[in-house]
Amino acid sequence: MAKNSGRGRKSSGPSSRPKKPLWRRIVGRVLIWGVALGLLGAVFLGTAVYFTMRELPSYSALKSSQNGQMIVVRARDGTELVSLGPSYGRWLSGDQIPPIMKKAMVAVEDRRFYSHIGVDPLGLLRAVYTAMTGDKRIAATSTLTQQLARNIFLNNSRSYVRKAREAVLALALERKFSKDQILELYLNKVYFGGGAYGIDAASRKFFGHPATELTTPEAAIIAGLVKAPSNYSPTADLQASIDRGKVVLGLMAKNGAISQEEADSIDLSTVKVAKEEGQNSVRYFTDWALPQLDLLLPETNEPIEVWTTLDPAMQKAATAAIDKNAPAGTQGALVSLDRDGAVLAMVGGTDYVTSNYNRATEAVRQPGSAWKLFVYMAALEAGYTPSDRVVDEPVTIDGWSPQNSGRNYAGEIDVRTAFAYSKNTIAAQLGNEVGFGTVASMARRFGITTPINTQPAMVLGTSEVRVIDMTRAFAEVSAGGTSVEPYGITKVTTTGGEVLYQHKSVQGQVLVPHYVAAGITDMLQTAVATGTGRAAQIGRPVAGKTGTTSSNKDGWFLGFSSGITTGVWMGRDDAKAVGGLSGGHAPARAFADYMKVAVAKRPVEQFDTKLQLPEWQLEPDDEQLQGNPDDYYYTDENGNLVHPGSGTQYDDQPRYEDGTVGPGPGPGTPQVPDYGPQNGSAPPAAANDDFLDRATGRGAQAQDPGLRPGQGAGAAPRPSPTPVRTAGSGL
């Protein structure tokens, strides 16, 4: 009995209990470890917050601290161009800050400000979700306290370490200071753009009065600036600031700061924005140059002085040249480089206050015939010379038929003449012979960084470029075919004189053989002396090229003299046609007005090649086909007729934006006889008989020793006649 009883007890012991399922054991252990790790993390976090709170400065110390770096920008002669950096208004205590300003800021930046502990748990969950899903449309937002911690103690790094430190600091701030104190610190220290720190500085900058007088619409605009000060600045983009202000008003109504009726009744367009003083075209240059400091200097917050290449007198002359010559309703841009690439002057628009968009360095526009610089350099490198013979006649390449200005053809001429009078048919033939890819490669060599198409019409400048890049290319020609790197900062020093950075000149690389640079300079001189760029003459040797795009949307002139290279562009930001805009007129005149000042104190420099005039020059009756300097709205360089007051009238071959020819005339388009071998008719004569005699060498030779005889019928034989080159000749 005892034995049986013992077996019974054994069967009822612990070993006979069924084991828990595996998943329950795993969950249990995870919970235990999770609680343990959570407690450990809480202890660690509490310890970190405690010690951080003890080390935080006092409230008075935080009030006196300032953010931002002071930067003094100096011209090449040492004079101060502009002082950039923090601007602080009067410190406003909590009871001096308008309540509506507090409500607006809380509504747009941290609607749970008064309920969280410094870190918003919902925001953290959103951040975790973003990190796990990679959904770019969902982003975590920092609380006001976190933003304050970042502005005072940290940088804008996006690392997890920085976010963790920011959270600890925010928790410590909430433990040490009240909500009202934190909001007061925030509103007096947050950055609102334009160098303004704090609502009083922002109110004075944007509205011209202290922050104590802020109205509801003004408070909405200021509160909307924190997200992106440069994008929503009312002095830079008023409409963007109004649109952002409407968003803020909607959030204020949603959170009960104002009623929906009040939000709907506010018209932000009636808010008066203070006009900025002291802003001029120098800011286009500083906006381009100063971001380069991030690459040139180690991270530093100490005040610095930046010594630049800008020449104040030249900058003033450049601004005046654009203001004087830019047609009404258009913008203008100018870049001027010294022989080593130093930027002497830069104008990015007609008014920096109205628009700080830098058209000299950021805008991409079609260069028109200025692009022929690369076409002719490719031809010179392939074996052409300025004296080689070519035939100006109708030509069709892959269905594309370029036309000359005025739709006239000069017959047999030399390359120099074709370039001087910007003959589109010759450029097309040369590009076709050397290869359009070769022309694109030449442009790349000379610093063109924007996309380049290789369709036949590319020879007329259908690929968009930047003004500074085209100016650089011409500067490299001026440098004998060696590379030039534009730069704007010569050195950076501390206020005590310690040099933090010094620019070092680097010898340029050879881009093309010297004879190519000399040959293109030869032709560029001719274009200014007697070709399309005559308005750019300044009383000393000048080499340059005009550019006018289809429908007169863009006008260019680029050239160099006495070691200074300058590029000028004019046009509308919306790329609409501008009646009368031609590269050989307004831009060329602006170039001349500026260069007369820029080279005034420099010795006259002769080019390696002497000026040689083309074989013939336009007769007075034919000059209107190129555009009369006093009345220059007849034709552009792509052959589009322009009539005064009536916009652009196209010929029988409509052109698309890329320069290609359309299928035929549209309704209402005037019909023009279709000249060409396909119908047995001949193109119209380029000029009268006397003109043709001189152009082809028939009859008496010109008295001007610079005009050389042609090779047409009846011309006196030359010792070594140069064969006439035509497309596909292989010569």
DRENTIBA-764772 format. One record per residue (C-alpha): residue number from 1; z negated, x negated, y negated. Coordinates in steps of 0.02 Angstrom, whole numbers. Layout:
 num     zz     xx     yy
 NUM      Z      X      Y
...
This chain:
 num     zz     xx     yy
   1      0      0      0
   2    -46   -140   -115
   3    119   -225    -80
   4    220    -72   -119
   5    118    -43   -274
   6    157   -219   -333
   7    344   -192   -314
   8    330    -36   -415
   9    247   -124   -558
  10    376   -263   -554
  11    520   -142   -568
  12    445    -67   -725
  13    425   -237   -816
  14    526   -305   -965
  15    661   -382   -858
  16    712   -211   -802
  17    752   -148   -979
  18    939   -128  -1016
  19   1011   -255  -1142
  20   1069   -196  -1316
  21   1257   -190  -1344
  22   1332   -351  -1412
  23   1388   -272  -1576
  24   1212   -211  -1613
  25   1141   -383  -1585
  26   1274   -460  -1702
  27   1243   -331  -1837
  28   1057   -357  -1825
  29   1071   -544  -1842
  30   1192   -527  -1988
  31   1071   -411  -2076
  32    926   -529  -2047
  33   1023   -680  -2108
  34   1096   -580  -2252
  35    924   -526  -2312
  36    860   -703  -2293
  37   1007   -778  -2388
  38    994   -640  -2519
  39    810   -679  -2546
  40    849   -864  -2554
  41    990   -832  -2679
  42    878   -721  -2784
  43    746   -856  -2788
  44    876   -986  -2835
  45    953   -874  -2968
  46    783   -826  -3038
  47    735  -1009  -3047
  48    899  -1055  -3133
  49    880   -914  -3259
  50    699   -960  -3293
  51    734  -1143  -3329
  52    892  -1100  -3428
  53    793   -978  -3533
  54    663  -1112  -3571
  55    799  -1233  -3628
  56    892  -1109  -3738
  57    885  -1148  -3925
  58    785  -1035  -4036
  59    866   -887  -4122
  60    867   -976  -4290
  61    951  -1128  -4210
  62   1086  -1020  -4134
  63   1117   -939  -4303
  64   1146  -1107  -4386
  65   1263  -1177  -4253
  66   1449  -1172  -4286
  67   1600  -1158  -4173
  68   1774  -1233  -4184
  69   1847  -1399  -4233
  70   1897  -1448  -4409
  71   2070  -1526  -4419
  72   2142  -1603  -4577
  73   2331  -1622  -4567
  74   2407  -1757  -4676
  75   2586  -1793  -4727
  76   2672  -1960  -4699
  77   2611  -2018  -4870
  78   2430  -1974  -4830
  79   2418  -1819  -4939
  80   2332  -1669  -4862
  81   2454  -1537  -4801
  82   2331  -1410  -4737
  83   2153  -1400  -4673
  84   2132  -1300  -4514
  85   1975  -1250  -4426
  86   1830  -1129  -4432
  87   1800  -1015  -4580
  88   1630   -933  -4592
  89   1581   -786  -4700
  90   1405   -735  -4747
  91   1283   -710  -4603
  92   1244   -525  -4587
  93   1080   -468  -4511
  94   1080   -323  -4390
  95   1036   -194  -4522
  96   1173   -259  -4639
  97   1312   -239  -4510
  98   1394    -67  -4527
  99   1345     41  -4377
 100   1527     89  -4352
 101   1570    -95  -4328
 102   1438   -110  -4191
 103   1500     48  -4106
 104   1681     -8  -4113
 105   1643   -177  -4036
 106   1534   -106  -3897
 107   1664     29  -3857
 108   1808    -92  -3837
 109   1722   -246  -3764
 110   1569   -187  -3665
 111   1533      0  -3656
 112   1383    -28  -3540
 113   1308   -159  -3656
 114   1143    -68  -3682
 115   1115    -34  -3496
 116   1161   -195  -3404
 117   1053   -351  -3383
 118   1179   -471  -3459
 119   1301   -463  -3313
 120   1390   -300  -3272
 121   1378   -269  -3083
 122   1532   -159  -3088
 123   1627   -296  -3176
 124   1572   -420  -3043
 125   1630   -304  -2904
 126   1796   -287  -2992
 127   1809   -477  -3004
 128   1773   -495  -2817
 129   1903   -363  -2778
 130   2030   -454  -2886
 131   1996   -619  -2801
 132   2011   -542  -2627
 133   2167   -436  -2657
 134   2257   -546  -2784
 135   2303   -389  -2882
 136   2351   -454  -3053
 137   2339   -281  -3129
 138   2151   -274  -3105
 139   2048   -399  -3202
 140   1863   -426  -3221
 141   1793   -416  -3397
 142   1648   -516  -3466
 143   1505   -429  -3552
 144   1468   -461  -3736
 145   1323   -570  -3681
 146   1435   -672  -3566
 147   1563   -693  -3706
 148   1425   -750  -3822
 149   1365   -877  -3693
 150   1542   -942  -3671
 151   1575   -954  -3858
 152   1415  -1048  -3894
 153   1387  -1158  -3741
 154   1546  -1167  -3635
 155   1735  -1188  -3643
 156   1873  -1069  -3588
 157   1897  -1146  -3415
 158   1936  -1016  -3281
 159   1843  -1106  -3141
 160   1712  -1020  -3032
 161   1584  -1149  -3086
 162   1607  -1101  -3268
 163   1593   -916  -3225
 164   1431   -948  -3130
 165   1357  -1047  -3275
 166   1412   -909  -3394
 167   1323   -778  -3289
 168   1162   -879  -3282
 169   1166   -908  -3470
 170   1197   -722  -3501
 171   1049   -674  -3394
 172    940   -801  -3485
 173    997   -739  -3655
 174    953   -560  -3606
 175    780   -617  -3550
 176    746   -714  -3711
 177    825   -604  -3845
 178    839   -418  -3878
 179   1001   -320  -3868
 180   1006   -305  -4058
 181    985   -492  -4079
 182   1123   -528  -3952
 183   1242   -407  -4039
 184   1200   -484  -4208
 185   1237   -659  -4142
 186   1399   -599  -4063
 187   1467   -511  -4217
 188   1428   -660  -4328
 189   1503   -790  -4209
 190   1650   -714  -4116
 191   1824   -781  -4161
 192   1944   -658  -4243
 193   2094   -771  -4272
 194   2162   -867  -4420
 195   2010   -982  -4417
 196   1891   -837  -4453
 197   1725   -836  -4359
 198   1616   -682  -4378
 199   1653   -510  -4448
 200   1619   -558  -4629
 201   1748   -698  -4626
 202   1871   -583  -4536
 203   1844   -441  -4659
 204   1870   -555  -4809
 205   2024   -636  -4730
 206   2112   -478  -4674
 207   2050   -347  -4797
 208   1989   -446  -4947
 209   1810   -380  -4952
 210   1640   -413  -4866
 211   1606   -341  -4695
 212   1468   -232  -4768
 213   1608   -124  -4841
 214   1706   -101  -4679
 215   1778     72  -4649
 216   1807    151  -4479
 217   1994    107  -4469
 218   1958    -70  -4527
 219   1820    -88  -4399
 220   1940    -28  -4263
 221   2069   -159  -4312
 222   1940   -300  -4315
 223   1865   -247  -4148
 224   2040   -249  -4073
 225   2067   -431  -4122
 226   1944   -507  -3998
 227   2058   -481  -3847
 228   2201   -584  -3921
 229   2176   -639  -4103
 230   2349   -717  -4124
 231   2440   -566  -4051
 232   2349   -431  -4149
 233   2324   -517  -4317
 234   2365   -392  -4456
 235   2435   -533  -4565
 236   2552   -594  -4427
 237   2602   -431  -4343
 238   2540   -277  -4434
 239   2616   -153  -4312
 240   2537   -239  -4163
 241   2367   -231  -4248
 242   2392    -46  -4286
 243   2439     -9  -4106
 244   2288   -104  -4043
 245   2177    -14  -4169
 246   2234    153  -4099
 247   2176     97  -3927
 248   2006     53  -4000
 249   1990    222  -4086
 250   2030    308  -3921
 251   1893    208  -3832
 252   1770    247  -3972
 253   1804    433  -3952
 254   1791    421  -3762
 255   1621    335  -3775
 256   1553    453  -3907
 257   1552    331  -4053
 258   1661    452  -4152
 259   1732    623  -4116
 260   1906    646  -4046
 261   1951    745  -4204
 262   1900    598  -4313
 263   1999    476  -4206
 264   2154    586  -4218
 265   2137    604  -4407
 266   2133    417  -4445
 267   2298    343  -4504
 268   2288    155  -4477
 269   2452    126  -4569
 270   2362    165  -4733
 271   2243     18  -4712
 272   2276   -112  -4847
 273   2291   -288  -4779
 274   2251   -432  -4896
 275   2398   -546  -4932
 276   2371   -720  -4865
 277   2371   -857  -4993
 278   2417  -1038  -4966
 279   2527  -1006  -4814
 280   2700  -1084  -4826
 281   2835  -1164  -4723
 282   2723  -1314  -4683
 283   2636  -1201  -4557
 284   2795  -1192  -4453
 285   2781  -1380  -4432
 286   2594  -1381  -4396
 287   2613  -1239  -4270
 288   2740  -1348  -4178
 289   2651  -1515  -4192
 290   2466  -1477  -4168
 291   2475  -1404  -3991
 292   2535  -1577  -3939
 293   2358  -1641  -3970
 294   2306  -1567  -3802
 295   2419  -1696  -3720
 296   2384  -1840  -3838
 297   2194  -1836  -3848
 298   2048  -1820  -3730
 299   1946  -1663  -3753
 300   1843  -1677  -3912
 301   1760  -1559  -4035
 302   1728  -1684  -4174
 303   1822  -1665  -4339
 304   1987  -1760  -4340
 305   2127  -1807  -4458
 306   2306  -1790  -4397
 307   2434  -1901  -4484
 308   2608  -1828  -4470
 309   2789  -1874  -4505
 310   2818  -1732  -4629
 311   2880  -1783  -4801
 312   2813  -1662  -4935
 313   2961  -1684  -5053
 314   3086  -1659  -4913
 315   2991  -1508  -4848
 316   2994  -1431  -5020
 317   3181  -1464  -5035
 318   3213  -1392  -4861
 319   3117  -1233  -4903
 320   3211  -1213  -5067
 321   3379  -1243  -4982
 322   3348  -1105  -4854
 323   3279   -984  -4984
 324   3426  -1014  -5100
 325   3568  -1002  -4976
 326   3516   -883  -4836
 327   3613   -720  -4857
 328   3509   -564  -4893
 329   3429   -492  -4739
 330   3447   -650  -4636
 331   3330   -786  -4577
 332   3357   -972  -4590
 333   3294  -1126  -4499
 334   3307  -1311  -4535
 335   3255  -1469  -4441
 336   3275  -1643  -4515
 337   3249  -1801  -4413
 338   3235  -1983  -4463
 339   3332  -2110  -4362
 340   3185  -2137  -4243
 341   3156  -1951  -4212
 342   3018  -1924  -4341
 343   3024  -1745  -4405
 344   3042  -1759  -4594
 345   3055  -1573  -4631
 346   3048  -1412  -4531
 347   3077  -1234  -4587
 348   3060  -1097  -4457
 349   3099   -946  -4564
 350   3110   -879  -4740
 351   2928   -824  -4750
 352   2786   -884  -4638
 353   2668   -747  -4695
 354   2791   -610  -4648
 355   2838   -692  -4484
 356   2762   -849  -4407
 357   2896   -852  -4271
 358   2970  -1027  -4275
 359   3158  -1010  -4265
 360   3181  -1198  -4276
 361   3093  -1233  -4111
 362   3082  -1069  -4015
 363   3235   -961  -4053
 364   3388   -982  -3943
 365   3556   -939  -4022
 366   3739   -972  -3988
 367   3799  -1128  -4082
 368   3982  -1080  -4098
 369   4099  -1224  -4137
 370   3954  -1344  -4163
 371   3956  -1353  -3973
 372   4124  -1441  -3984
 373   4024  -1600  -4013
 374   3998  -1607  -3825
 375   4176  -1554  -3783
 376   4253  -1694  -3886
 377   4127  -1824  -3828
 378   4170  -1781  -3648
 379   4353  -1801  -3692
 380   4323  -1969  -3779
 381   4226  -2032  -3629
 382   4370  -1975  -3517
 383   4493  -2084  -3615
 384   4549  -1986  -3766
 385   4547  -2064  -3940
 386   4543  -1976  -4109
 387   4726  -2027  -4135
 388   4793  -1955  -3972
 389   4923  -1818  -3987
 390   4886  -1640  -3930
 391   4978  -1476  -3951
 392   4898  -1329  -4041
 393   4979  -1179  -3958
 394   4929  -1017  -3869
 395   4841  -1053  -3706
 396   4767   -948  -3566
 397   4636  -1017  -3445
 398   4578   -908  -3301
 399   4627   -753  -3397
 400   4541   -808  -3557
 401   4647   -834  -3713
 402   4557   -919  -3858
 403   4624   -900  -4033
 404   4609  -1007  -4187
 405   4536   -950  -4350
 406   4672   -848  -4433
 407   4769   -846  -4267
 408   4882   -987  -4327
 409   4948  -1134  -4228
 410   4991  -1305  -4300
 411   5095  -1369  -4155
 412   5084  -1554  -4117
 413   4936  -1636  -4204
 414   4809  -1772  -4165
 415   4634  -1748  -4094
 416   4554  -1791  -4261
 417   4647  -1651  -4348
 418   4606  -1527  -4210
 419   4420  -1566  -4229
 420   4424  -1564  -4419
 421   4498  -1389  -4423
 422   4400  -1332  -4270
 423   4552  -1283  -4167
 424   4488  -1173  -4025
 425   4646  -1192  -3921
 426   4629  -1381  -3918
 427   4444  -1372  -3872
 428   4491  -1255  -3729
 429   4626  -1374  -3667
 430   4511  -1525  -3677
 431   4370  -1435  -3588
 432   4488  -1377  -3452
 433   4557  -1551  -3427
 434   4393  -1648  -3419
 435   4304  -1506  -3331
 436   4183  -1377  -3401
 437   4046  -1447  -3289
 438   4075  -1617  -3370
 439   4050  -1539  -3542
 440   3888  -1458  -3481
 441   3830  -1626  -3412
 442   3864  -1708  -3580
 443   3758  -1577  -3668
 444   3617  -1606  -3544
 445   3626  -1793  -3577
 446   3602  -1760  -3762
 447   3445  -1656  -3742
 448   3504  -1476  -3722
 449   3370  -1397  -3612
 450   3424  -1214  -3614
 451   3539  -1139  -3480
 452   3723  -1187  -3495
 453   3864  -1082  -3422
 454   4022  -1166  -3361
 455   4146  -1026  -3395
 456   4298  -1078  -3498
 457   4231   -993  -3655
 458   4082  -1113  -3653
 459   4185  -1236  -3757
 460   4165  -1117  -3905
 461   3975  -1120  -3894
 462   3928   -966  -3794
 463   3774  -1049  -3716
 464   3617  -1020  -3819
 465   3526  -1171  -3890
 466   3378  -1216  -4001
 467   3399  -1286  -4176
 468   3288  -1436  -4140
 469   3387  -1478  -3982
 470   3555  -1473  -4071
 471   3485  -1576  -4214
 472   3422  -1702  -4088
 473   3595  -1715  -4010
 474   3675  -1754  -4178
 475   3535  -1880  -4213
 476   3580  -1967  -4050
 477   3760  -1980  -4106
 478   3699  -2053  -4271
 479   3597  -2179  -4169
 480   3756  -2244  -4088
 481   3742  -2140  -3930
 482   3561  -2184  -3887
 483   3423  -2059  -3850
 484   3306  -1997  -3987
 485   3143  -1904  -3955
 486   3084  -1790  -4097
 487   2900  -1813  -4138
 488   2783  -1755  -4276
 489   2618  -1849  -4255
 490   2602  -2034  -4299
 491   2416  -2055  -4272
 492   2252  -1962  -4252
 493   2088  -2027  -4321
 494   1908  -1972  -4338
 495   1845  -1936  -4512
 496   1766  -2108  -4504
 497   1935  -2192  -4476
 498   1925  -2228  -4289
 499   2099  -2217  -4215
 500   2106  -2097  -4068
 501   2295  -2098  -4047
 502   2439  -2203  -4115
 503   2622  -2161  -4090
 504   2723  -2300  -4010
 505   2910  -2311  -4036
 506   3012  -2321  -3878
 507   3187  -2395  -3872
 508   3312  -2259  -3835
 509   3418  -2255  -3679
 510   3606  -2271  -3693
 511   3683  -2099  -3669
 512   3867  -2140  -3696
 513   3966  -2300  -3730
 514   3964  -2352  -3911
 515   4149  -2315  -3932
 516   4118  -2132  -3888
 517   3984  -2117  -4023
 518   4098  -2208  -4146
 519   4244  -2095  -4103
 520   4148  -1933  -4125
 521   4073  -1998  -4288
 522   4251  -2033  -4346
 523   4297  -1851  -4317
 524   4133  -1784  -4387
 525   4169  -1875  -4549
 526   4340  -1794  -4558
 527   4266  -1621  -4531
 528   4159  -1645  -4686
 529   4287  -1738  -4792
 530   4428  -1613  -4776
 531   4391  -1493  -4633
 532   4278  -1343  -4608
 533   4124  -1434  -4672
 534   4181  -1479  -4846
 535   4037  -1385  -4926
 536   3918  -1514  -4849
 537   3982  -1659  -4954
 538   3844  -1749  -5051
 539   3934  -1894  -5135
 540   3905  -2020  -4994
 541   3968  -2035  -4814
 542   3922  -1881  -4712
 543   3969  -1836  -4535
 544   3943  -1659  -4473
 545   4007  -1501  -4391
 546   4005  -1316  -4429
 547   3972  -1175  -4307
 548   4006   -989  -4322
 549   3985   -866  -4179
 550   4080   -709  -4135
 551   4058   -567  -4260
 552   3975   -689  -4382
 553   3805   -670  -4300
 554   3759   -854  -4319
 555   3804   -989  -4443
 556   3768  -1173  -4413
 557   3791  -1340  -4495
 558   3729  -1502  -4418
 559   3761  -1676  -4485
 560   3692  -1845  -4534
 561   3697  -1971  -4676
 562   3599  -2129  -4718
 563   3495  -2117  -4559
 564   3439  -1936  -4583
 565   3503  -1799  -4468
 566   3484  -1616  -4518
 567   3524  -1454  -4429
 568   3533  -1285  -4516
 569   3547  -1113  -4436
 570   3560   -941  -4517
 571   3569   -767  -4444
 572   3472   -608  -4407
 573   3330   -600  -4283
 574   3409   -446  -4203
 575   3574   -541  -4182
 576   3672   -412  -4282
 577   3830   -463  -4374
 578   3811   -534  -4549
 579   3959   -503  -4662
 580   4023   -666  -4734
 581   3910   -781  -4633
 582   4006   -939  -4591
 583   3942  -1110  -4541
 584   4052  -1196  -4669
 585   3975  -1103  -4814
 586   3793  -1045  -4828
 587   3725  -1165  -4695
 588   3834  -1309  -4757
 589   3778  -1279  -4936
 590   3595  -1275  -4881
 591   3625  -1440  -4789
 592   3699  -1518  -4947
 593   3559  -1453  -5060
 594   3428  -1526  -4946
 595   3514  -1691  -4905
 596   3544  -1733  -5088
 597   3355  -1741  -5105
 598   3320  -1816  -4934
 599   3436  -1968  -4953
 600   3412  -1993  -5141
 601   3298  -2145  -5120
 602   3393  -2220  -4974
 603   3535  -2345  -4989
 604   3710  -2282  -4953
 605   3757  -2321  -4773
 606   3935  -2334  -4711
 607   3977  -2279  -4535
 608   4046  -2398  -4405
 609   4215  -2313  -4419
 610   4303  -2289  -4584
 611   4350  -2115  -4638
 612   4527  -2069  -4587
 613   4597  -1906  -4651
 614   4696  -1790  -4538
 615   4885  -1794  -4536
 616   4895  -1640  -4644
 617   4782  -1538  -4753
 618   4786  -1352  -4782
 619   4896  -1283  -4919
 620   4811  -1171  -5048
 621   4893  -1018  -4970
 622   4829  -1067  -4798
 623   4653  -1109  -4853
 624   4603   -926  -4848
 625   4632   -929  -4662
 626   4486  -1050  -4647
 627   4383   -950  -4772
 628   4387   -975  -4960
 629   4225  -1062  -5014
 630   4206   -933  -5153
 631   4249   -783  -5045
 632   4215   -831  -4866
 633   4222   -672  -4765
 634   4400   -666  -4699
 635   4388   -747  -4528
 636   4263   -832  -4417
 637   4297   -981  -4306
 638   4331   -876  -4152
 639   4476   -787  -4236
 640   4388   -623  -4278
 641   4449   -545  -4439
 642   4313   -497  -4563
 643   4350   -384  -4710
 644   4238   -367  -4863
 645   4117   -224  -4845
 646   4186   -162  -4681
 647   4103   -272  -4551
 648   4200   -361  -4417
 649   4371   -303  -4358
 650   4427   -373  -4192
 651   4600   -423  -4140
 652   4691   -357  -3987
 653   4584   -457  -3866
 654   4406   -389  -3875
 655   4275   -522  -3842
 656   4113   -495  -3750
 657   3952   -584  -3797
 658   3992   -729  -3680
 659   4158   -758  -3769
 660   4270   -691  -3631
 661   4416   -577  -3670
 662   4407   -394  -3629
 663   4539   -289  -3542
 664   4625   -232  -3699
 665   4603   -145  -3866
 666   4486      1  -3874
 667   4515    165  -3966
 668   4546    137  -4149
 669   4571    -49  -4132
 670   4719   -106  -4236
 671   4865   -165  -4130
 672   4924   -342  -4158
 673   5090   -404  -4086
 674   5064   -495  -3921
 675   5142   -664  -3947
 676   5173   -773  -3797
 677   5302   -827  -3670
 678   5274   -673  -3564
 679   5372   -564  -3686
 680   5490   -694  -3750
 681   5422   -697  -3928
 682   5352   -844  -4020
 683   5188   -858  -4115
 684   5197   -844  -4304
 685   5228  -1003  -4403
 686   5069  -1094  -4449
 687   5131  -1128  -4626
 688   5287  -1151  -4732
 689   5425  -1276  -4693
 690   5354  -1412  -4805
 691   5187  -1395  -4719
 692   5267  -1408  -4548
 693   5369  -1559  -4604
 694   5211  -1652  -4647
 695   5118  -1590  -4493
 696   5253  -1645  -4371
 697   5317  -1798  -4463
 698   5483  -1726  -4523
 699   5542  -1772  -4696
 700   5458  -1884  -4823
 701   5294  -1964  -4777
 702   5137  -1918  -4872
 703   5087  -2035  -5012
 704   4905  -2038  -4960
 705   4883  -2199  -4858
 706   4752  -2111  -4753
 707   4880  -1987  -4689
 708   4974  -2058  -4540
 709   5148  -2004  -4483
 710   5167  -1880  -4342
 711   5277  -1895  -4189
 712   5386  -1741  -4209
 713   5575  -1736  -4217
 714   5647  -1844  -4353
 715   5496  -1955  -4367
 716   5523  -2140  -4383
 717   5495  -2226  -4215
 718   5327  -2309  -4191
 719   5303  -2472  -4098
 720   5191  -2393  -3965
 721   5209  -2204  -3970
 722   5062  -2110  -3896
 723   5113  -1976  -3769
 724   5077  -1797  -3815
 725   4930  -1730  -3715
 726   4930  -1554  -3652
 727   4813  -1462  -3534
 728   4830  -1530  -3360
 729   4935  -1677  -3412
 730   4812  -1798  -3337
 731   4835  -1919  -3482
